[in-house]
Amino acid sequence: MSTKRPLHKWTNEQIARFWDHESQFPERYWSNMHGKRIARRFKSQIKRSKKILDYRCGDGSLIRQLAAIAIENDTTFMGYENSEATNTVIEKKLGEIKQYSGRISNTTLHQHLGEFDIIFCCEVVEHLYDNELNEALNNIHKLLKRTGKLILTTPNNEDLTRNLICNPIDGSLFHRWQHVRSWTDSEISKRLGLHGFVNIKTECCNPRWWQGHNITKSLYYKLTDRTRPSLLCIADKLN
């Protein structure tokens, strides 16, 4: 990415401060805008699963949508977040959902190894530098069952320069939504393969197309909105 000014290097403290602020506007979150759609997209898999995790679950919006799909099943849901501040928000939002069975953090991760049929990781990997990315993918691999499946979304081949903002303190540039990397289908497939995932399938798509069994509505959106802003990736755990 070519820029005249240096790119800002985020610290963990700055990232936490940024998202503490953004948490006041949950309507901006991807999971609030598209959570219901991705739940519809994977309705049959969700209903067949016993335990599902949302990795880096934010304010819990996606879990709420996933649980609504399986409200008549015995499927249970958990969220992974390592922020205690975020945990307060999650518990407030999901406390009344009977299928929700709590949050995992780094300190409790070892208690849930090999436990989950599906792990959703939506709009996360574009925010992570190499060390955090490797940790996240390793964690997901450990938490999945031997026959488990990862469902991952990220912006599709995003042009990061289109959302750069100047930091008035030092003149560096940062992405409006704190994205630090862009992914293509081949790049995400290669990275997942290095972390023990197989049968990797990618799809450049638009979440507006995911309308469940409403074929007419899905076709309408495919015809009227052909943009493909999202990259959907589905992968199995290597046994």
C-alpha positions in Angstrom: 0.0 0.0 0.0 1.6 3.2 -1.1 1.1 6.3 1.1 3.0 9.6 1.5 2.6 9.4 5.3 3.6 6.5 7.6 0.9 4.0 8.6 0.0 4.1 12.3 1.1 1.1 14.3 -1.7 0.2 16.8 -0.9 -0.8 20.3 -3.2 -3.0 22.4 -4.1 -0.1 24.5 -5.1 2.1 21.5 -7.1 -0.7 20.0 -9.0 -1.2 23.3 -9.7 2.5 23.5 -10.9 2.7 19.9 -13.4 -0.2 20.4 -14.5 1.1 23.7 -15.7 4.2 21.9 -17.1 2.3 18.9 -19.1 0.0 21.2 -21.4 3.0 21.8 -22.6 2.6 18.2 -23.5 -1.1 17.9 -25.6 -0.4 14.8 -22.3 0.1 12.9 -21.1 -3.5 13.6 -21.0 -6.0 10.8 -22.8 -8.5 12.9 -25.7 -6.1 13.5 -26.0 -5.4 9.8 -25.5 -9.0 8.5 -25.8 -11.4 11.5 -29.3 -12.5 10.6 -28.2 -13.1 7.0 -25.3 -15.3 7.9 -27.4 -17.2 10.3 -29.9 -17.9 7.5 -27.0 -18.9 5.2 -25.9 -21.6 7.6 -29.3 -22.5 9.1 -29.1 -26.3 8.5 -25.5 -26.6 9.9 -26.4 -24.6 13.0 -29.4 -26.8 13.7 -27.3 -29.9 13.4 -24.7 -28.7 15.8 -24.5 -29.2 19.6 -22.1 -26.4 20.4 -21.1 -23.2 18.5 -18.6 -20.5 19.3 -18.4 -16.9 18.0 -14.7 -16.1 18.2 -14.1 -12.4 19.0 -17.9 -12.0 19.5 -17.9 -8.2 20.2 -21.2 -7.2 21.8 -22.8 -10.6 21.2 -25.0 -9.6 18.3 -24.1 -12.6 16.1 -24.8 -15.0 18.9 -28.2 -13.6 19.3 -29.0 -14.2 15.6 -27.5 -17.7 15.6 -29.5 -18.7 18.7 -32.7 -17.5 17.2 -32.2 -19.9 14.3 -31.8 -22.9 16.8 -34.3 -21.8 19.4 -36.1 -25.2 19.2 -32.9 -27.2 19.3 -30.6 -28.1 22.1 -27.7 -26.2 20.5 -25.7 -24.1 22.9 -23.6 -21.0 22.1 -20.5 -19.4 23.6 -18.5 -16.3 22.8 -14.7 -15.7 22.9 -13.5 -12.3 24.1 -10.6 -11.4 26.3 -11.8 -8.0 27.4 -13.6 -7.8 30.8 -15.2 -4.5 29.7 -16.7 -6.3 26.7 -17.9 -9.2 28.9 -20.2 -6.8 30.8 -21.8 -5.8 27.5 -22.1 -9.4 26.4 -23.7 -10.6 29.6 -26.2 -7.7 29.5 -27.2 -8.5 25.9 -27.3 -12.3 26.1 -28.1 -13.0 29.7 -31.8 -13.8 28.9 -30.9 -16.2 26.0 -31.2 -19.7 27.4 -28.9 -21.3 24.8 -26.0 -18.9 25.8 -23.6 -20.7 28.1 -21.0 -18.0 28.7 -17.8 -16.5 27.5 -14.3 -17.9 26.9 -11.1 -15.9 27.6 -7.4 -16.7 27.3 -7.4 -17.9 30.9 -10.3 -20.4 30.4 -9.5 -21.4 26.8 -7.8 -24.7 27.9 -11.1 -25.8 29.5 -12.8 -26.0 26.1 -10.4 -27.7 23.7 -12.0 -29.8 21.0 -15.4 -28.7 22.1 -17.1 -26.9 19.2 -18.9 -28.1 16.1 -18.7 -24.7 14.4 -16.7 -21.6 15.1 -17.7 -18.4 13.5 -15.0 -15.8 13.0 -16.6 -12.8 11.3 -14.8 -9.6 10.4 -11.8 -10.3 12.7 -8.7 -11.3 10.7 -8.5 -7.9 8.9 -7.8 -6.3 12.3 -4.9 -8.5 13.4 -1.2 -8.2 13.0 0.8 -11.4 12.5 1.3 -12.4 16.1 -2.4 -11.8 17.0 -3.5 -13.5 13.8 -1.4 -16.6 14.4 -2.7 -16.8 18.0 -6.3 -16.5 16.8 -6.1 -19.2 14.2 -4.2 -21.6 16.5 -6.9 -21.0 19.2 -9.7 -21.7 16.8 -8.0 -24.9 15.6 -7.6 -26.1 19.2 -11.2 -25.3 20.2 -12.8 -27.1 17.2 -13.9 -30.7 17.4 -12.0 -33.2 15.2 -14.9 -32.9 12.7 -15.4 -29.2 13.4 -15.9 -26.4 10.9 -14.6 -22.8 10.7 -16.8 -20.2 9.1 -14.9 -17.0 8.5 -15.7 -13.7 6.8 -13.5 -10.7 6.0 -13.7 -7.8 3.5 -12.9 -9.0 0.0 -9.7 -7.7 -1.4 -10.3 -4.4 0.4 -8.5 -1.2 -0.9 -7.3 0.0 2.5 -6.3 3.4 1.2 -10.0 4.4 0.6 -10.6 4.6 4.3 -7.4 6.1 5.7 -7.6 9.0 8.1 -4.8 11.3 9.3 -3.9 11.1 12.9 -3.5 14.8 14.0 -1.1 13.9 16.8 1.7 12.5 14.7 0.6 12.8 11.1 0.4 9.0 10.6 -2.5 7.4 8.7 -4.9 4.8 10.1 -7.9 2.9 8.7 -11.3 4.2 9.8 -12.3 0.8 11.1 -8.9 -0.2 12.4 -8.2 -2.6 9.6 -4.5 -3.4 9.2 -4.5 -5.9 6.3 -6.5 -6.9 3.2 -7.3 -10.5 2.2 -7.9 -12.2 -1.1 -9.3 -15.7 -1.4 -5.9 -17.2 -2.2 -4.2 -15.5 0.7 -6.7 -16.5 3.3 -6.7 -20.1 2.0 -2.9 -20.3 2.2 -2.9 -18.9 5.7 -5.6 -21.3 7.0 -3.7 -24.2 5.4 -0.6 -23.3 7.4 -2.7 -23.5 10.6 -4.0 -27.0 10.0 -7.2 -26.4 8.1 -8.3 -28.5 5.1 -11.1 -28.6 2.5 -10.9 -24.8 2.4 -13.7 -23.2 0.2 -13.9 -19.5 -0.5 -16.7 -17.4 -2.0 -16.5 -13.8 -3.0 -20.0 -12.6 -2.3 -22.5 -10.0 -0.9 -24.3 -10.7 2.4 -27.4 -9.2 0.9 -27.7 -12.3 -1.2 -28.1 -14.5 1.9 -31.9 -14.6 2.3 -32.3 -18.2 3.5 -35.0 -20.1 1.7 -36.4 -16.9 0.1 -35.1 -17.7 -3.4 -37.0 -14.8 -5.0 -35.5 -12.2 -2.7 -32.0 -13.7 -3.0 -32.2 -13.6 -6.8 -33.5 -10.1 -6.7 -30.4 -8.9 -4.7 -28.0 -10.9 -6.9 -29.4 -9.1 -10.0 -29.6 -5.6 -8.5 -26.5 -5.6 -6.4 -23.6 -7.5 -8.0 -20.9 -6.1 -5.8 -18.9 -8.6 -3.8 -17.6 -6.8 -0.7 -17.3 -9.9 1.4 -15.1 -12.9 1.4 -16.7 -16.0 2.9 -14.4 -18.9 3.9 -15.4 -22.4 5.1 -12.8 -24.8 6.3 -12.5 -28.1 8.2 -10.1 -29.0 11.0 -7.3 -31.3 10.0 -7.6 -34.4 12.2 
